[in-house]
Amino acid sequence: MSSRPKIKKKTTPGPELKAQKNEEAMIAGILEGSPEGIGVAVIRLECGCRKMAAVDKIGEPASKVIIYRDDAESICDACKKDNGAFARVLTQFIHWQEPLPDGATRMKIEAKVLGVYTNQ
């Protein structure tokens, strides 16, 4: 067993990241209101708030960005101040709607919407 403390780690987009049950209804609502949307960018912040927005087939926004927090009347004070700053992102990915775009298109859209990651 390792005695090293666990460090929070930002994760890169990947197939292992999936919407949680409590996010699925919000994703469905966003896609329903965004006919040109082919997926929803999901960004989970360390404070527990989430940012979501639909994306279209070329990676452009297909909806407004929604920031919410489960079981709360409003978002946290930190998000009110910094609008969910990138430095506080824990995980981010795109929840794709069926039929999924091909792998190259998904990678291109993910890079455009979520950014490119490099390990140094």
C-alpha positions, 0 to 999 in steps of 0.5 A: 500500500502506498502512503502517498496522499492522493492528489486531485488530477485533471483528466483528459477527454476519453471514452471512459468518461460518461454522464452520471445519472444526475446529469443525463436529464440536463443533457437531454433537455439541452439537446432537446432545445438545440436541434443542431446539437450532436453532443453536450460538453460536460465540465465538472468543477471541483466545487461540485458545480457543472457547466454544460453546452450543446455543440454542433457538427463543427464544434461551434456552440449550439446552445447557451452555457448552463452552470448548475449545481445539483440539489442547490438553489444556485451555483456556488460563490466561486462560480458566481465570481469566476464563471467556473474558471478552467483552473477549477476543472476536475473532468471534462468530456463531450456526451455524444448523441447517437449516431456518433460522429466518426472518431476523427471528427469527435477528436477534432471537436473535442480539441476545439471545444475542450482544448488540447492536452499535453503531458509534460 
